[in-house]
Amino acid sequence: MVKKINRKKLLKEPDEFLTWSRKTFNYLVSHINQVIIVITGIMLIALMGVGIRAWNQNSENKAMVLLNQAMTQYKEAVNKDQQALEEAFPTIQESFETLIEDYLNTSAGRAGLIAYAQVNYVMKRFDKAIELLKTCDKKLDKQSSLKPIIQDGLAYAYIGKNEYDKAIDCLNKIIASQSRIKIDDILFQLGVIYEKKQNFEKSVEMYQQLINDYPDSIYIKIATNKVSLKDVTL
């Protein structure tokens, strides 16, 4: 006799899809200089390509001030509670909108697209988050190291809209890109998505690949438990 297990009981771990905002913000705070360098390098090449030598450092400095201001406003609000974030959102929104409207051609302005997308994701404004991420994606070189971060963000936003096939496509692009983003994280996300699509065979395949290829992953216990229940009707 096949044992019945409540699917909610199986998914005891915290909501797997609430981590992109934390991942992205922590990455931006810890690597903001690298992000700026990556984008700045792309911009300098583009400027030289059209024969423009001058670099408006004043605009770049102003943009960085606005970016830091907006990120600080967000960090202070989100570290309190959801109500504080909702109350602060109009101010945060204005800071980011000003940055993007006035300084999109600066490196800080483009980095702001990713940060602002994260804010909208947290506020469950998924369409806006997708719009911002796609705008940033178009501004970057095809080989940019930021591309996988954008695809990861798009995946989470599509998950928020229950558009799982689009999310799967984004995550597979990350795997294909051989990104530095932890692939065990991506495999785990894919496993959860396939569960939500009730494609349990494919879900188990993702968890098994995670177990085989990443035995030290933080998801190993959860993945092992899910694979052990592969014959259980959920």
Secondary structure, 3 states (H helix, E strand, C coil): CCCECCHHHHCCCCCHHHCHHHHHHHHHHHHHHHHHHHHHHHHHHHHHHCCCCCCCHHHHHHHHHHHHHHHHHHHHHHCCCHHHHHHHHHHHHHHHHHHHHHHCCCHHHHHHHHHHHHHHHHCCCHHHHHHHHHHHHHHCCCCCCCHHHHHHHHHHHHHHCCCHHHHHHHHHHHHHCCCCCCHHHHHHHHHHHHHHCCCHHHHHHHHHHHHHHCCCCCCHHHHHHHHHCCCCEC
